[in-house]
Amino acid sequence: MKTEKRAVPLGVQKPGSKPKTLTQIAIALIVFGSICLISALFVNFSRGKSISKSLPLQGGIVGPIQVKKDRTVYLVEVFQRVNYGQWSSVTGNVLDQDKNYLFGFGEELWAESGRDSEGTWAESKNSYKMKMTLQKGTYYFEFESERSRNVSGNITILVHRKRGSPLPFLIAGIIALIIGVVVNEIANQTFTKMIEAIEVD
């Protein structure tokens, strides 16, 4: 006696197919999120030769910097050795090709030490970083310094051209991973089963 195989109507899922479909979606999202996070690391690497310059205490100008493409990301690092009990405020100004002011940035560098009920302590900050996105053109970085009397270290400037901004990749990667984990939990209850197994043990 022959058994008839009934065709599943279009749009109607077979029993058990929904969790499988959700699992596939979860895997795709997790893979996509992982690729985005790896891409964020890749674009954060420096591209081309970095510029390094040592400036005197009062500051100076670094440049010209030739930007060949719109929305090029640069990372500027500022270093100055500051001894304990000293401080230095190093300000950077971004100038256009005619050395007109565009925008500025800066932070204070310092070093402190002392003693409290837990013993001696020491804290310091001898550098800071500034990331910026520049349009095509020619730029200069002008640095100025205000400092305590005994500061003697020169100001060292490093300028790195980055492959791009990692922020869009980070946002997309984190969102995709979160949604992927949630969808996988709905389909397979992976974490729920793990918790239940731990409670049984």
Helices and strands as residue ranges (DSSP letters): H 17-43, E 51-55, E 59-67, E 72-79, E 87-95, E 101-116, E 119-125, E 127-134, E 137-147, E 155-161, H 167-188, H 190-200
